[in-house]
Amino acid sequence: SAKVIKGRQIGRKLGFPTANLDISGNVVPHQRGAYGVKVRCRGGDHFGMMSVGVRPTFDKTATTLHYEVHIFDFHEEIYGETIDVDVLFYVREEMPFPSVEQLVSQIQKDKETVLNRIRLMHA
């Protein structure tokens, strides 16, 4: 469980808006990378993907760990709300990309991977 805080809104600009999580004190540390997740918020369950990392494509010297969740087909403002995130599976490690376009392409591949694995889990 974590509170959604306002971030730099990079994901939104890339077409993948994210819920930035305030992880101070209440989150089990995860390996840096991308994950398939199930999110509970506003009384409903939603699937999505989570990035855990330092955003190396945007700042090669960054060390602050960020938890960001993109909830599939969800377009509500939830700043200040607490959401529950269950990690379902690991997708890949975090890596820097030479361009933002290559990052967006990889995020789209990650989304397809997550959706396919979720379909298999519910087949």
MIRO-577073 format. One record per atom (N, C-alpha, C): residue number from 1; residue in one letter; atom name; x, y, z. Coordinates in steps of 0.1 Angstrom, whole numbers, m for minus. Example, Ala and Ser with C-alpha at 12.3 -4.5 7.8 and 13.67 -1.06 7.14 Angstrom:
<atoms>
{k 1 | r A | a N | east 132 | north m57 | up 78}
{k 1 | r A | a CA | east 123 | north m45 | up 78}
{k 1 | r A | a C | east 132 | north m33 | up 78}
{k 2 | r S | a N | east 128 | north m22 | up 71}
{k 2 | r S | a CA | east 137 | north m11 | up 71}
{k 2 | r S | a C | east 129 | north 0 | up 79}
</atoms>
This chain:
<atoms>
{k 1 | r S | a N | east 8 | north m12 | up 0}
{k 1 | r S | a CA | east 0 | north 0 | up 0}
{k 1 | r S | a C | east 9 | north 12 | up 0}
{k 2 | r A | a N | east 5 | north 22 | up m8}
{k 2 | r A | a CA | east 13 | north 35 | up m8}
{k 2 | r A | a C | east 4 | north 46 | up m13}
{k 3 | r K | a N | east 7 | north 58 | up m9}
{k 3 | r K | a CA | east 0 | north 70 | up m13}
{k 3 | r K | a C | east 5 | north 74 | up m27}
{k 4 | r V | a N | east m4 | north 79 | up m36}
{k 4 | r V | a CA | east 0 | north 84 | up m49}
{k 4 | r V | a C | east 4 | north 98 | up m48}
{k 5 | r I | a N | east 16 | north 101 | up m52}
{k 5 | r I | a CA | east 21 | north 115 | up m52}
{k 5 | r I | a C | east 23 | north 120 | up m66}
{k 6 | r K | a N | east 24 | north 133 | up m67}
{k 6 | r K | a CA | east 26 | north 139 | up m80}
{k 6 | r K | a C | east 41 | north 138 | up m84}
{k 7 | r G | a N | east 44 | north 134 | up m96}
{k 7 | r G | a CA | east 57 | north 132 | up m100}
{k 7 | r G | a C | east 60 | north 143 | up m111}
{k 8 | r R | a N | east 70 | north 140 | up m119}
{k 8 | r R | a CA | east 74 | north 150 | up m130}
{k 8 | r R | a C | east 65 | north 148 | up m142}
{k 9 | r Q | a N | east 56 | north 139 | up m142}
{k 9 | r Q | a CA | east 46 | north 136 | up m153}
{k 9 | r Q | a C | east 53 | north 132 | up m166}
{k 10 | r I | a N | east 64 | north 125 | up m165}
{k 10 | r I | a CA | east 71 | north 121 | up m177}
{k 10 | r I | a C | east 63 | north 110 | up m183}
{k 11 | r G | a N | east 58 | north 100 | up m176}
{k 11 | r G | a CA | east 50 | north 89 | up m181}
{k 11 | r G | a C | east 38 | north 94 | up m189}
{k 12 | r R | a N | east 32 | north 104 | up m184}
{k 12 | r R | a CA | east 20 | north 110 | up m191}
{k 12 | r R | a C | east 24 | north 115 | up m205}
{k 13 | r K | a N | east 36 | north 122 | up m205}
{k 13 | r K | a CA | east 41 | north 128 | up m218}
{k 13 | r K | a C | east 44 | north 117 | up m228}
{k 14 | r L | a N | east 48 | north 105 | up m223}
{k 14 | r L | a CA | east 52 | north 94 | up m231}
{k 14 | r L | a C | east 40 | north 85 | up m235}
{k 15 | r G | a N | east 28 | north 89 | up m230}
{k 15 | r G | a CA | east 16 | north 81 | up m233}
{k 15 | r G | a C | east 13 | north 70 | up m223}
{k 16 | r F | a N | east 20 | north 70 | up m212}
{k 16 | r F | a CA | east 19 | north 60 | up m202}
{k 16 | r F | a C | east 18 | north 67 | up m188}
{k 17 | r P | a N | east 7 | north 73 | up m185}
{k 17 | r P | a CA | east 6 | north 80 | up m172}
{k 17 | r P | a C | east 8 | north 70 | up m161}
{k 18 | r T | a N | east 15 | north 75 | up m151}
{k 18 | r T | a CA | east 18 | north 66 | up m140}
{k 18 | r T | a C | east 14 | north 72 | up m126}
{k 19 | r A | a N | east 11 | north 63 | up m117}
{k 19 | r A | a CA | east 8 | north 67 | up m103}
{k 19 | r A | a C | east 22 | north 66 | up m96}
{k 20 | r N | a N | east 28 | north 77 | up m92}
{k 20 | r N | a CA | east 40 | north 77 | up m85}
{k 20 | r N | a C | east 37 | north 74 | up m71}
{k 21 | r L | a N | east 44 | north 64 | up m65}
{k 21 | r L | a CA | east 41 | north 60 | up m52}
{k 21 | r L | a C | east 51 | north 65 | up m41}
{k 22 | r D | a N | east 45 | north 70 | up m30}
{k 22 | r D | a CA | east 54 | north 74 | up m19}
{k 22 | r D | a C | east 57 | north 62 | up m11}
{k 23 | r I | a N | east 70 | north 58 | up m13}
{k 23 | r I | a CA | east 74 | north 45 | up m7}
{k 23 | r I | a C | east 81 | north 46 | up 6}
{k 24 | r S | a N | east 80 | north 58 | up 12}
{k 24 | r S | a CA | east 87 | north 60 | up 25}
{k 24 | r S | a C | east 82 | north 51 | up 36}
{k 25 | r G | a N | east 90 | north 41 | up 39}
{k 25 | r G | a CA | east 87 | north 33 | up 51}
{k 25 | r G | a C | east 77 | north 21 | up 50}
{k 26 | r N | a N | east 69 | north 20 | up 39}
{k 26 | r N | a CA | east 59 | north 9 | up 40}
{k 26 | r N | a C | east 60 | north 0 | up 28}
{k 27 | r V | a N | east 71 | north 0 | up 20}
{k 27 | r V | a CA | east 71 | north m9 | up 8}
{k 27 | r V | a C | east 83 | north m18 | up 9}
{k 28 | r V | a N | east 81 | north m31 | up 6}
{k 28 | r V | a CA | east 91 | north m41 | up 5}
{k 28 | r V | a C | east 100 | north m37 | up m7}
{k 29 | r P | a N | east 113 | north m36 | up m5}
{k 29 | r P | a CA | east 122 | north m33 | up m16}
{k 29 | r P | a C | east 121 | north m43 | up m27}
{k 30 | r H | a N | east 121 | north m39 | up m40}
{k 30 | r H | a CA | east 120 | north m47 | up m51}
{k 30 | r H | a C | east 133 | north m45 | up m60}
{k 31 | r Q | a N | east 137 | north m55 | up m67}
{k 31 | r Q | a CA | east 147 | north m54 | up m77}
{k 31 | r Q | a C | east 143 | north m43 | up m87}
{k 32 | r R | a N | east 153 | north m35 | up m92}
{k 32 | r R | a CA | east 150 | north m25 | up m102}
{k 32 | r R | a C | east 145 | north m32 | up m115}
{k 33 | r G | a N | east 135 | north m27 | up m121}
{k 33 | r G | a CA | east 130 | north m33 | up m133}
{k 33 | r G | a C | east 115 | north m31 | up m135}
{k 34 | r A | a N | east 109 | north m38 | up m144}
{k 34 | r A | a CA | east 95 | north m38 | up m148}
{k 34 | r A | a C | east 88 | north m50 | up m143}
{k 35 | r Y | a N | east 75 | north m48 | up m138}
{k 35 | r Y | a CA | east 67 | north m58 | up m132}
{k 35 | r Y | a C | east 53 | north m58 | up m138}
{k 36 | r G | a N | east 46 | north m69 | up m138}
{k 36 | r G | a CA | east 32 | north m70 | up m140}
{k 36 | r G | a C | east 26 | north m69 | up m126}
{k 37 | r V | a N | east 15 | north m61 | up m125}
{k 37 | r V | a CA | east 9 | north m59 | up m112}
{k 37 | r V | a C | east m6 | north m59 | up m113}
{k 38 | r K | a N | east m12 | north m61 | up m101}
{k 38 | r K | a CA | east m26 | north m59 | up m99}
{k 38 | r K | a C | east m28 | north m48 | up m89}
{k 39 | r V | a N | east m36 | north m38 | up m92}
{k 39 | r V | a CA | east m38 | north m26 | up m84}
{k 39 | r V | a C | east m52 | north m26 | up m79}
{k 40 | r R | a N | east m54 | north m23 | up m66}
{k 40 | r R | a CA | east m67 | north m21 | up m60}
{k 40 | r R | a C | east m68 | north m6 | up m56}
{k 41 | r C | a N | east m78 | north 1 | up m62}
{k 41 | r C | a CA | east m80 | north 14 | up m59}
{k 41 | r C | a C | east m95 | north 18 | up m61}
{k 42 | r R | a N | east m100 | north 26 | up m53}
{k 42 | r R | a CA | east m114 | north 31 | up m55}
{k 42 | r R | a C | east m124 | north 19 | up m55}
{k 43 | r G | a N | east m121 | north 9 | up m48}
{k 43 | r G | a CA | east m130 | north m3 | up m47}
{k 43 | r G | a C | east m129 | north m13 | up m58}
{k 44 | r G | a N | east m120 | north m11 | up m67}
{k 44 | r G | a CA | east m119 | north m20 | up m79}
{k 44 | r G | a C | east m105 | north m25 | up m81}
{k 45 | r D | a N | east m104 | north m36 | up m88}
{k 45 | r D | a CA | east m91 | north m42 | up m92}
{k 45 | r D | a C | east m88 | north m39 | up m106}
{k 46 | r H | a N | east m75 | north m36 | up m109}
{k 46 | r H | a CA | east m71 | north m32 | up m122}
{k 46 | r H | a C | east m57 | north m39 | up m124}
{k 47 | r F | a N | east m54 | north m42 | up m136}
{k 47 | r F | a CA | east m41 | north m47 | up m140}
{k 47 | r F | a C | east m32 | north m36 | up m145}
{k 48 | r G | a N | east m19 | north m37 | up m144}
{k 48 | r G | a CA | east m10 | north m27 | up m149}
{k 48 | r G | a C | east 4 | north m32 | up m149}
{k 49 | r M | a N | east 13 | north m23 | up m150}
{k 49 | r M | a CA | east 27 | north m26 | up m149}
{k 49 | r M | a C | east 34 | north m15 | up m140}
{k 50 | r M | a N | east 44 | north m20 | up m134}
{k 50 | r M | a CA | east 52 | north m11 | up m125}
{k 50 | r M | a C | east 66 | north m10 | up m128}
{k 51 | r S | a N | east 72 | north 2 | up m128}
{k 51 | r S | a CA | east 86 | north 4 | up m129}
{k 51 | r S | a C | east 92 | north 7 | up m116}
{k 52 | r V | a N | east 103 | north 0 | up m112}
{k 52 | r V | a CA | east 110 | north 3 | up m100}
{k 52 | r V | a C | east 124 | north 7 | up m105}
{k 53 | r G | a N | east 128 | north 19 | up m102}
{k 53 | r G | a CA | east 142 | north 23 | up m107}
{k 53 | r G | a C | east 145 | north 37 | up m105}
{k 54 | r V | a N | east 156 | north 41 | up m112}
{k 54 | r V | a CA | east 162 | north 54 | up m110}
{k 54 | r V | a C | east 160 | north 63 | up m123}
{k 55 | r R | a N | east 153 | north 58 | up m133}
{k 55 | r R | a CA | east 150 | north 65 | up m145}
{k 55 | r R | a C | east 163 | north 69 | up m153}
{k 56 | r P | a N | east 171 | north 59 | up m156}
{k 56 | r P | a CA | east 185 | north 62 | up m162}
{k 56 | r P | a C | east 184 | north 68 | up m176}
{k 57 | r T | a N | east 173 | north 66 | up m183}
{k 57 | r T | a CA | east 172 | north 72 | up m196}
{k 57 | r T | a C | east 172 | north 88 | up m195}
{k 58 | r F | a N | east 167 | north 93 | up m184}
{k 58 | r F | a CA | east 165 | north 107 | up m182}
{k 58 | r F | a C | east 176 | north 113 | up m174}
{k 59 | r D | a N | east 183 | north 105 | up m165}
{k 59 | r D | a CA | east 194 | north 111 | up m156}
{k 59 | r D | a C | east 203 | north 99 | up m153}
{k 60 | r K | a N | east 214 | north 99 | up m160}
{k 60 | r K | a CA | east 224 | north 88 | up m159}
{k 60 | r K | a C | east 231 | north 87 | up m145}
{k 61 | r T | a N | east 230 | north 98 | up m137}
{k 61 | r T | a CA | east 236 | north 99 | up m124}
{k 61 | r T | a C | east 226 | north 97 | up m113}
{k 62 | r A | a N | east 214 | north 95 | up m116}
{k 62 | r A | a CA | east 203 | north 94 | up m105}
{k 62 | r A | a C | east 205 | north 82 | up m96}
{k 63 | r T | a N | east 202 | north 84 | up m84}
{k 63 | r T | a CA | east 203 | north 73 | up m74}
{k 63 | r T | a C | east 190 | north 71 | up m66}
{k 64 | r T | a N | east 181 | north 80 | up m67}
{k 64 | r T | a CA | east 168 | north 79 | up m60}
{k 64 | r T | a C | east 159 | north 69 | up m67}
{k 65 | r L | a N | east 154 | north 59 | up m59}
{k 65 | r L | a CA | east 146 | north 49 | up m64}
{k 65 | r L | a C | east 131 | north 54 | up m64}
{k 66 | r H | a N | east 125 | north 51 | up m76}
{k 66 | r H | a CA | east 111 | north 55 | up m78}
{k 66 | r H | a C | east 103 | north 43 | up m81}
{k 67 | r Y | a N | east 90 | north 43 | up m76}
{k 67 | r Y | a CA | east 80 | north 32 | up m79}
{k 67 | r Y | a C | east 69 | north 39 | up m86}
{k 68 | r E | a N | east 67 | north 35 | up m99}
{k 68 | r E | a CA | east 57 | north 41 | up m107}
{k 68 | r E | a C | east 48 | north 30 | up m113}
{k 69 | r V | a N | east 35 | north 32 | up m112}
{k 69 | r V | a CA | east 25 | north 22 | up m117}
{k 69 | r V | a C | east 17 | north 28 | up m128}
{k 70 | r H | a N | east 17 | north 21 | up m140}
{k 70 | r H | a CA | east 8 | north 25 | up m151}
{k 70 | r H | a C | east m4 | north 15 | up m150}
{k 71 | r I | a N | east m16 | north 20 | up m148}
{k 71 | r I | a CA | east m28 | north 11 | up m146}
{k 71 | r I | a C | east m34 | north 11 | up m160}
{k 72 | r F | a N | east m36 | north m1 | up m165}
{k 72 | r F | a CA | east m42 | north m2 | up m179}
{k 72 | r F | a C | east m57 | north 3 | up m179}
{k 73 | r D | a N | east m60 | north 10 | up m190}
{k 73 | r D | a CA | east m74 | north 15 | up m192}
{k 73 | r D | a C | east m79 | north 22 | up m180}
{k 74 | r F | a N | east m72 | north 31 | up m173}
{k 74 | r F | a CA | east m76 | north 38 | up m162}
{k 74 | r F | a C | east m72 | north 53 | up m164}
{k 75 | r H | a N | east m82 | north 62 | up m162}
{k 75 | r H | a CA | east m79 | north 76 | up m166}
{k 75 | r H | a C | east m84 | north 85 | up m155}
{k 76 | r E | a N | east m84 | north 81 | up m143}
{k 76 | r E | a CA | east m88 | north 89 | up m132}
{k 76 | r E | a C | east m77 | north 96 | up m124}
{k 77 | r E | a N | east m79 | north 107 | up m119}
{k 77 | r E | a CA | east m69 | north 114 | up m110}
{k 77 | r E | a C | east m70 | north 108 | up m96}
{k 78 | r I | a N | east m59 | north 102 | up m91}
{k 78 | r I | a CA | east m59 | north 96 | up m78}
{k 78 | r I | a C | east m48 | north 101 | up m69}
{k 79 | r Y | a N | east m43 | north 113 | up m72}
{k 79 | r Y | a CA | east m33 | north 120 | up m63}
{k 79 | r Y | a C | east m38 | north 120 | up m49}
{k 80 | r G | a N | east m30 | north 117 | up m40}
{k 80 | r G | a CA | east m33 | north 117 | up m26}
{k 80 | r G | a C | east m40 | north 105 | up m20}
{k 81 | r E | a N | east m45 | north 96 | up m29}
{k 81 | r E | a CA | east m51 | north 84 | up m25}
{k 81 | r E | a C | east m41 | north 73 | up m23}
{k 82 | r T | a N | east m45 | north 63 | up m14}
{k 82 | r T | a CA | east m37 | north 52 | up m12}
{k 82 | r T | a C | east m42 | north 40 | up m21}
{k 83 | r I | a N | east m32 | north 34 | up m27}
{k 83 | r I | a CA | east m36 | north 22 | up m36}
{k 83 | r I | a C | east m28 | north 10 | up m31}
{k 84 | r D | a N | east m33 | north m2 | up m33}
{k 84 | r D | a CA | east m26 | north m14 | up m30}
{k 84 | r D | a C | east m21 | north m20 | up m43}
{k 85 | r V | a N | east m8 | north m24 | up m43}
{k 85 | r V | a CA | east m2 | north m29 | up m55}
{k 85 | r V | a C | east 3 | north m43 | up m52}
{k 86 | r D | a N | east m2 | north m53 | up m59}
{k 86 | r D | a CA | east 3 | north m67 | up m57}
{k 86 | r D | a C | east 12 | north m70 | up m69}
{k 87 | r V | a N | east 24 | north m74 | up m67}
{k 87 | r V | a CA | east 33 | north m77 | up m78}
{k 87 | r V | a C | east 30 | north m91 | up m82}
{k 88 | r L | a N | east 27 | north m93 | up m95}
{k 88 | r L | a CA | east 24 | north m106 | up m100}
{k 88 | r L | a C | east 36 | north m114 | up m106}
{k 89 | r F | a N | east 44 | north m106 | up m113}
{k 89 | r F | a CA | east 56 | north m112 | up m119}
{k 89 | r F | a C | east 66 | north m102 | up m124}
{k 90 | r Y | a N | east 78 | north m106 | up m125}
{k 90 | r Y | a CA | east 89 | north m97 | up m130}
{k 90 | r Y | a C | east 90 | north m98 | up m145}
{k 91 | r V | a N | east 92 | north m87 | up m152}
{k 91 | r V | a CA | east 92 | north m87 | up m166}
{k 91 | r V | a C | east 107 | north m85 | up m171}
{k 92 | r R | a N | east 114 | north m75 | up m166}
{k 92 | r R | a CA | east 128 | north m73 | up m171}
{k 92 | r R | a C | east 135 | north m64 | up m162}
{k 93 | r E | a N | east 148 | north m63 | up m163}
{k 93 | r E | a CA | east 156 | north m54 | up m155}
{k 93 | r E | a C | east 155 | north m39 | up m161}
{k 94 | r E | a N | east 158 | north m30 | up m152}
{k 94 | r E | a CA | east 158 | north m16 | up m157}
{k 94 | r E | a C | east 171 | north m14 | up m165}
{k 95 | r M | a N | east 170 | north m5 | up m175}
{k 95 | r M | a CA | east 181 | north m3 | up m184}
{k 95 | r M | a C | east 180 | north 11 | up m190}
{k 96 | r P | a N | east 191 | north 18 | up m193}
{k 96 | r P | a CA | east 190 | north 31 | up m200}
{k 96 | r P | a C | east 188 | north 29 | up m215}
{k 97 | r F | a N | east 181 | north 38 | up m221}
{k 97 | r F | a CA | east 179 | north 37 | up m235}
{k 97 | r F | a C | east 185 | north 49 | up m242}
{k 98 | r P | a N | east 191 | north 48 | up m254}
{k 98 | r P | a CA | east 197 | north 59 | up m261}
{k 98 | r P | a C | east 188 | north 70 | up m265}
{k 99 | r S | a N | east 175 | north 67 | up m266}
{k 99 | r S | a CA | east 165 | north 78 | up m269}
{k 99 | r S | a C | east 152 | north 75 | up m262}
{k 100 | r V | a N | east 144 | north 86 | up m261}
{k 100 | r V | a CA | east 131 | north 84 | up m255}
{k 100 | r V | a C | east 122 | north 76 | up m264}
{k 101 | r E | a N | east 124 | north 76 | up m277}
{k 101 | r E | a CA | east 116 | north 68 | up m286}
{k 101 | r E | a C | east 118 | north 53 | up m284}
{k 102 | r Q | a N | east 131 | north 50 | up m281}
{k 102 | r Q | a CA | east 134 | north 36 | up m278}
{k 102 | r Q | a C | east 128 | north 31 | up m265}
{k 103 | r L | a N | east 128 | north 40 | up m255}
{k 103 | r L | a CA | east 122 | north 37 | up m242}
{k 103 | r L | a C | east 107 | north 35 | up m244}
{k 104 | r V | a N | east 100 | north 43 | up m252}
{k 104 | r V | a CA | east 86 | north 42 | up m254}
{k 104 | r V | a C | east 83 | north 29 | up m261}
{k 105 | r S | a N | east 91 | north 25 | up m271}
{k 105 | r S | a CA | east 90 | north 12 | up m278}
{k 105 | r S | a C | east 91 | north 1 | up m268}
{k 106 | r Q | a N | east 101 | north 1 | up m259}
{k 106 | r Q | a CA | east 102 | north m10 | up m249}
{k 106 | r Q | a C | east 91 | north m10 | up m240}
{k 107 | r I | a N | east 86 | north 1 | up m235}
{k 107 | r I | a CA | east 74 | north 2 | up m226}
{k 107 | r I | a C | east 62 | north m5 | up m233}
{k 108 | r Q | a N | east 60 | north m2 | up m246}
{k 108 | r Q | a CA | east 49 | north m8 | up m253}
{k 108 | r Q | a C | east 51 | north m24 | up m254}
{k 109 | r K | a N | east 63 | north m28 | up m256}
{k 109 | r K | a CA | east 66 | north m43 | up m256}
{k 109 | r K | a C | east 63 | north m49 | up m242}
{k 110 | r D | a N | east 67 | north m41 | up m232}
{k 110 | r D | a CA | east 65 | north m46 | up m218}
{k 110 | r D | a C | east 50 | north m47 | up m215}
{k 111 | r K | a N | east 42 | north m37 | up m220}
{k 111 | r K | a CA | east 28 | north m38 | up m218}
{k 111 | r K | a C | east 22 | north m50 | up m225}
{k 112 | r E | a N | east 26 | north m53 | up m237}
{k 112 | r E | a CA | east 21 | north m65 | up m244}
{k 112 | r E | a C | east 25 | north m77 | up m237}
{k 113 | r T | a N | east 37 | north m78 | up m232}
{k 113 | r T | a CA | east 41 | north m90 | up m224}
{k 113 | r T | a C | east 33 | north m91 | up m212}
{k 114 | r V | a N | east 30 | north m81 | up m204}
{k 114 | r V | a CA | east 22 | north m81 | up m192}
{k 114 | r V | a C | east 8 | north m86 | up m196}
{k 115 | r L | a N | east 2 | north m80 | up m206}
{k 115 | r L | a CA | east m12 | north m83 | up m210}
{k 115 | r L | a C | east m13 | north m98 | up m214}
{k 116 | r N | a N | east m3 | north m103 | up m222}
{k 116 | r N | a CA | east m3 | north m117 | up m226}
{k 116 | r N | a C | east m2 | north m126 | up m214}
{k 117 | r R | a N | east 7 | north m123 | up m204}
{k 117 | r R | a CA | east 8 | north m132 | up m193}
{k 117 | r R | a C | east m4 | north m131 | up m184}
{k 118 | r I | a N | east m11 | north m120 | up m183}
{k 118 | r I | a CA | east m23 | north m119 | up m175}
{k 118 | r I | a C | east m34 | north m127 | up m182}
{k 119 | r R | a N | east m35 | north m127 | up m195}
{k 119 | r R | a CA | east m45 | north m135 | up m203}
{k 119 | r R | a C | east m42 | north m150 | up m200}
{k 120 | r L | a N | east m29 | north m154 | up m200}
{k 120 | r L | a CA | east m26 | north m168 | up m198}
{k 120 | r L | a C | east m30 | north m172 | up m183}
{k 121 | r M | a N | east m28 | north m163 | up m174}
{k 121 | r M | a CA | east m32 | north m166 | up m160}
{k 121 | r M | a C | east m47 | north m168 | up m158}
{k 122 | r H | a N | east m54 | north m161 | up m167}
{k 122 | r H | a CA | east m69 | north m162 | up m165}
{k 122 | r H | a C | east m76 | north m170 | up m176}
{k 123 | r A | a N | east m68 | north m178 | up m183}
{k 123 | r A | a CA | east m74 | north m186 | up m194}
{k 123 | r A | a C | east m80 | north m199 | up m188}
</atoms>
